[in-house]
Amino acid sequence: MKLILAGVSGAILAATAVLTVYAQVGIAPIALTVDDIQWNTERSNHRANIAGSNETPGLYIYRTRFPEGFRNQPHYHPDNRVVTVMSGTLHVGY
């Protein structure tokens, strides 16, 4: 019972933290279906903007699909990045 209560409390705390960050940066949670996502296929790695914009300072979210064997050339970002790999493996060097 204590373990369940701790898990529920942790989930509530995490949700509160996420919603606080969203409120501070002006991005609200949204629900998307697969059909809602519009992929930009002009580059070799396809991208779909989910929220915000990488053209302006601040938080933004996008999905990207790398073709098998894709090599992302070394580059630099002046801001922090959070990456979630949904399928496959991403090797990153610093």
Backbone as a printed PyTorch tensor [residue, N CA C, xyz], in Angstrom:
tensor([[[  0.8230,  -1.1890,   0.0000],
         [  0.0000,   0.0000,   0.0000],
         [  0.8710,   1.2580,   0.0000]],

        [[  1.9410,   1.2460,   0.8170],
         [  2.8340,   2.4040,   0.8590],
         [  3.5050,   2.6200,  -0.4990]],

        [[  3.8340,   1.5160,  -1.1690],
         [  4.4770,   1.6150,  -2.4730],
         [  3.5320,   2.2460,  -3.5000]],

        [[  2.2710,   1.8580,  -3.4630],
         [  1.2820,   2.4370,  -4.3830],
         [  1.1020,   3.9190,  -4.0940]],

        [[  1.0010,   4.2770,  -2.8180],
         [  0.8380,   5.6740,  -2.4340],
         [  2.0500,   6.5000,  -2.8790]],

        [[  3.2450,   5.9340,  -2.7300],
         [  4.4620,   6.6370,  -3.1470],
         [  4.4620,   6.8310,  -4.6650]],

        [[  4.0270,   5.8240,  -5.4020],
         [  3.9760,   5.9210,  -6.8590],
         [  2.9810,   6.9740,  -7.3260]],

        [[  1.8130,   6.9940,  -6.7160],
         [  0.7980,   7.9830,  -7.0660],
         [  1.2800,   9.3830,  -6.7200]],

        [[  1.8970,   9.5310,  -5.5410],
         [  2.4230,  10.8400,  -5.1350],
         [  3.5030,  11.3080,  -6.1000]],

        [[  4.3700,  10.3970,  -6.5110],
         [  5.4260,  10.7410,  -7.4650],
         [  4.8550,  11.1670,  -8.8040]],

        [[  3.8230,  10.4760,  -9.2650],
         [  3.1900,  10.8260, -10.5460],
         [  2.5420,  12.2000, -10.4740]],

        [[  1.8920,  12.4990,  -9.3610],
         [  1.2590,  13.8090,  -9.1860],
         [  2.3210,  14.8980,  -9.1490]],

        [[  3.4070,  14.6540,  -8.4470],
         [  4.4960,  15.6260,  -8.3750],
         [  5.1110,  15.8640,  -9.7560]],

        [[  5.3370,  14.7970, -10.5130],
         [  5.9020,  14.9340, -11.8520],
         [  4.9580,  15.7080, -12.7710]],

        [[  3.6710,  15.3960, -12.7090],
         [  2.6980,  16.1030, -13.5450],
         [  2.6400,  17.5810, -13.1910]],

        [[  2.7120,  17.8860, -11.9110],
         [  2.7060,  19.2840, -11.4740],
         [  3.9380,  20.0100, -11.9980]],

        [[  5.0880,  19.3670, -11.9290],
         [  6.3320,  19.9880, -12.4230],
         [  6.2530,  20.2430, -13.9220]],

        [[  5.7470,  19.2800, -14.6810],
         [  5.6460,  19.4400, -16.1320],
         [  4.6900,  20.5710, -16.4760]],

        [[  3.5380,  20.6200, -15.8360],
         [  2.5690,  21.6780, -16.1170],
         [  3.1110,  23.0500, -15.7270]],

        [[  3.9110,  23.1120, -14.6680],
         [  4.5270,  24.3780, -14.2650],
         [  5.4990,  24.8630, -15.3350]],

        [[  6.3140,  23.9560, -15.8680],
         [  7.2530,  24.3180, -16.9360],
         [  6.4910,  24.7750, -18.1670]],

        [[  5.4490,  24.0470, -18.5500],
         [  4.6320,  24.4550, -19.7030],
         [  4.0890,  25.8640, -19.5170]],

        [[  3.5900,  26.1620, -18.3230],
         [  3.0220,  27.4880, -18.0590],
         [  4.0940,  28.5690, -18.1510]],

        [[  5.3080,  28.2790, -17.7130],
         [  6.3810,  29.2740, -17.7300],
         [  6.8590,  29.5730, -19.1350]],

        [[  6.8540,  28.5960, -20.0210],
         [  7.3820,  28.8070, -21.3620],
         [  6.2940,  29.0400, -22.4010]],

        [[  5.0570,  28.9660, -21.9950],
         [  3.9620,  29.2800, -22.9010],
         [  3.5740,  28.1700, -23.8550]],

        [[  3.8890,  26.9330, -23.5390],
         [  3.4770,  25.8050, -24.3670],
         [  2.4890,  24.9880, -23.5550]],

        [[  1.3090,  24.7940, -24.1020],
         [  0.2720,  24.0440, -23.4050],
         [  0.2370,  22.6020, -23.9150]],

        [[ -0.0850,  21.6630, -23.0480],
         [ -0.2090,  20.2700, -23.4950],
         [ -1.3170,  20.1430, -24.5460]],

        [[ -1.0790,  19.3190, -25.5440],
         [ -2.0750,  19.0680, -26.5730],
         [ -2.1250,  17.5770, -26.8570]],

        [[ -3.2260,  17.1220, -27.3980],
         [ -3.3650,  15.7190, -27.7910],
         [ -3.2770,  15.6510, -29.3080]],

        [[ -2.4110,  14.7930, -29.8110],
         [ -2.2380,  14.6220, -31.2520],
         [ -2.4720,  13.1710, -31.6230]],

        [[ -3.0450,  12.9740, -32.7930],
         [ -3.1300,  11.6350, -33.3480],
         [ -2.0440,  11.5180, -34.4190]],

        [[ -1.8310,  10.3360, -34.9020],
         [ -0.8330,  10.1190, -35.9450],
         [ -1.1700,  10.9680, -37.1740]],

        [[ -2.4450,  11.1200, -37.4730],
         [ -2.8730,  11.8960, -38.6400],
         [ -2.6360,  13.3940, -38.4720]],

        [[ -2.5040,  13.8730, -37.2250],
         [ -2.2860,  15.2960, -36.9660],
         [ -0.8420,  15.7260, -37.2460]],

        [[  0.0890,  14.7920, -37.2330],
         [  1.5050,  15.1190, -37.3790],
         [  1.8370,  15.3140, -38.8540]],

        [[  2.3950,  16.4920, -39.1670],
         [  2.7750,  16.8070, -40.5440],
         [  4.3020,  16.7700, -40.6470]],

        [[  4.8080,  15.8470, -41.4470],
         [  6.2480,  15.6450, -41.5750],
         [  6.8210,  16.5140, -42.6750]],

        [[  7.9490,  17.1620, -42.3760],
         [  8.7160,  17.9050, -43.3670],
         [  9.7480,  16.9270, -43.9270]],

        [[  9.6280,  16.6070, -45.1990],
         [ 10.5000,  15.5880, -45.8000],
         [ 11.5640,  16.1940, -46.7080]],

        [[ 11.8220,  17.5000, -46.5640],
         [ 12.8140,  18.1530, -47.4070],
         [ 14.2430,  17.7440, -47.0560]],

        [[ 14.4670,  17.3230, -45.8200],
         [ 15.8040,  16.9100, -45.3830],
         [ 15.8730,  15.3910, -45.3540]],

        [[ 17.0890,  14.8540, -45.2280],
         [ 17.2320,  13.4010, -45.1650],
         [ 16.6420,  12.8390, -43.8800]],

        [[ 16.6740,  13.6440, -42.8090],
         [ 15.9700,  13.2280, -41.5930],
         [ 14.6600,  14.0170, -41.5400]],

        [[ 13.5650,  13.2960, -41.6130],
         [ 12.2480,  13.9270, -41.6270],
         [ 11.9380,  14.5060, -40.2530]],

        [[ 11.3330,  15.7110, -40.2270],
         [ 11.0010,  16.3760, -38.9650],
         [  9.5410,  16.7650, -38.9360]],

        [[  8.9820,  16.7440, -37.7220],
         [  7.6080,  17.1910, -37.5090],
         [  7.5840,  18.0630, -36.2640]],

        [[  7.2610,  19.3380, -36.4260],
         [  7.1430,  20.2270, -35.2700],
         [  5.8840,  19.8680, -34.4920]],

        [[  6.0420,  19.7460, -33.1830],
         [  4.9170,  19.4140, -32.3180],
         [  4.4430,  20.6670, -31.5840]],

        [[  5.3830,  21.4370, -31.0330],
         [  5.0310,  22.6600, -30.2960],
         [  6.2090,  23.6200, -30.3410]],

        [[  5.9210,  24.9240, -30.3370],
         [  6.9680,  25.9300, -30.3580],
         [  7.6830,  25.9600, -31.7080]],

        [[  8.8400,  26.6230, -31.7330],
         [  9.6020,  26.7510, -32.9710],
         [ 11.0930,  26.7780, -32.6660]],

        [[ 11.8660,  26.0580, -33.4670],
         [ 13.3200,  26.0950, -33.2930],
         [ 13.9120,  27.3710, -33.8920]],

        [[ 13.0930,  28.2070, -34.4900],
         [ 13.5530,  29.4700, -35.0690],
         [ 13.6110,  30.5950, -34.0350]],

        [[ 12.9860,  30.3910, -32.8780],
         [ 12.9530,  31.4250, -31.8400],
         [ 13.4730,  30.8470, -30.5280]],

        [[ 13.9910,  31.7040, -29.6390],
         [ 14.4580,  31.2080, -28.3410],
         [ 13.3050,  30.6040, -27.5410]],

        [[ 13.6250,  29.6290, -26.7400],
         [ 12.6190,  29.0200, -25.8780],
         [ 12.4000,  27.5570, -26.2050]],

        [[ 11.5340,  26.9630, -25.4140],
         [ 11.2410,  25.5410, -25.5280],
         [ 10.4770,  25.2380, -26.8100]],

        [[ 10.8590,  24.1770, -27.4710],
         [ 10.1080,  23.6680, -28.6150],
         [ 10.2460,  22.1580, -28.6360]],

        [[  9.3150,  21.5170, -29.3030],
         [  9.3070,  20.0610, -29.3560],
         [  9.1180,  19.6440, -30.8100]],

        [[  9.9550,  18.7330, -31.2740],
         [  9.7440,  18.1700, -32.5970],
         [ 10.1340,  16.7010, -32.5840]],

        [[  9.5990,  15.9770, -33.5290],
         [  9.9860,  14.5860, -33.7330],
         [ 10.8190,  14.5180, -34.9950]],

        [[ 11.7340,  13.5900, -35.0020],
         [ 12.5510,  13.3910, -36.1980],
         [ 12.6840,  11.8990, -36.4690]],

        [[ 12.7800,  11.5680, -37.7340],
         [ 12.9990,  10.1800, -38.1510],
         [ 14.3020,  10.1410, -38.9300]],

        [[ 15.2350,   9.3480, -38.4420],
         [ 16.5040,   9.1720, -39.1380],
         [ 16.4380,   7.8790, -39.9420]],

        [[ 16.8510,   7.9240, -41.2130],
         [ 16.9080,   6.6700, -41.9710],
         [ 17.9850,   5.7540, -41.3880]],

        [[ 17.8520,   4.4750, -41.6170],
         [ 18.8320,   3.5210, -41.1030],
         [ 20.2200,   3.8900, -41.6030]],

        [[ 21.1990,   3.8960, -40.6980],
         [ 22.5780,   4.2230, -41.0340],
         [ 22.8710,   5.7140, -41.1150]],

        [[ 21.8880,   6.5630, -40.7970],
         [ 22.0590,   8.0140, -40.8830],
         [ 23.1640,   8.4760, -39.9380]],

        [[ 24.0110,   9.3650, -40.4090],
         [ 25.0760,   9.9450, -39.5880],
         [ 24.8230,  11.4360, -39.4890]],

        [[ 24.5480,  11.8930, -38.2970],
         [ 24.3300,  13.3080, -38.0520],
         [ 25.6970,  13.9570, -37.8400]],

        [[ 26.0480,  14.9100, -38.6840],
         [ 27.3550,  15.5350, -38.6050],
         [ 27.5270,  16.2880, -37.2850]],

        [[ 28.7520,  16.3390, -36.7570],
         [ 28.9910,  17.0800, -35.5130],
         [ 28.5280,  18.5300, -35.6560]],

        [[ 27.8530,  18.9970, -34.6330],
         [ 27.3570,  20.3690, -34.6290],
         [ 27.1350,  20.8140, -33.1930]],

        [[ 26.7700,  22.0550, -33.0160],
         [ 26.6390,  22.6590, -31.6920],
         [ 25.2730,  23.3270, -31.5570]],

        [[ 24.7080,  23.2280, -30.3680],
         [ 23.4750,  23.9420, -30.0500],
         [ 23.7550,  24.8720, -28.8760]],

        [[ 23.3760,  26.1330, -28.9720],
         [ 23.6550,  27.0770, -27.8910],
         [ 22.7200,  26.9310, -26.6870]],

        [[ 21.7270,  26.0560, -26.7990],
         [ 20.7830,  25.8730, -25.7030],
         [ 20.7440,  24.4050, -25.2920]],

        [[ 20.0260,  24.1180, -24.2240],
         [ 19.9090,  22.7500, -23.7360],
         [ 18.9810,  21.9440, -24.6320]],

        [[ 19.2180,  20.6520, -24.7060],
         [ 18.3860,  19.7530, -25.4920],
         [ 17.9590,  18.5710, -24.6370]],

        [[ 16.7440,  18.1230, -24.8550],
         [ 16.2410,  16.8950, -24.2470],
         [ 15.8510,  15.9850, -25.3960]],

        [[ 16.3680,  14.7770, -25.4080],
         [ 16.1160,  13.8400, -26.4990],
         [ 15.4490,  12.6020, -25.9380]],

        [[ 14.4090,  12.1560, -26.6080],
         [ 13.7490,  10.9020, -26.2690],
         [ 13.8030,  10.0100, -27.4940]],

        [[ 14.4520,   8.8780, -27.3900],
         [ 14.5260,   7.9250, -28.5020],
         [ 13.3240,   7.0010, -28.3730]],

        [[ 12.4420,   7.0450, -29.3660],
         [ 11.2130,   6.2590, -29.3040],
         [ 11.3840,   4.8670, -29.8930]],

        [[ 12.3680,   4.7160, -30.7620],
         [ 12.6290,   3.4210, -31.3700],
         [ 14.0450,   3.4300, -31.9260]],

        [[ 14.7550,   2.3540, -31.7580],
         [ 16.1100,   2.2620, -32.2830],
         [ 17.1390,   2.7810, -31.2880]],

        [[ 18.3150,   3.1350, -31.7920],
         [ 19.4260,   3.5650, -30.9540],
         [ 20.0180,   4.8540, -31.5260]],

        [[ 20.3360,   5.7930, -30.6670],
         [ 20.9850,   7.0270, -31.0770],
         [ 22.3030,   7.1230, -30.3140]],

        [[ 23.4160,   7.1550, -31.0410],
         [ 24.7260,   7.3040, -30.4330],
         [ 25.1220,   8.7820, -30.5060]],

        [[ 25.4840,   9.3650, -29.3690],
         [ 25.8490,  10.7890, -29.3010],
         [ 27.2170,  10.8980, -28.6640]],

        [[ 28.0680,  11.7480, -29.2270],
         [ 29.3800,  11.9940, -28.6430],
         [ 29.5050,  13.4240, -28.2090]],

        [[ 30.2300,  13.6540, -27.1480],
         [ 30.4420,  15.0190, -26.6380],
         [ 31.9140,  15.3410, -26.6430]]])
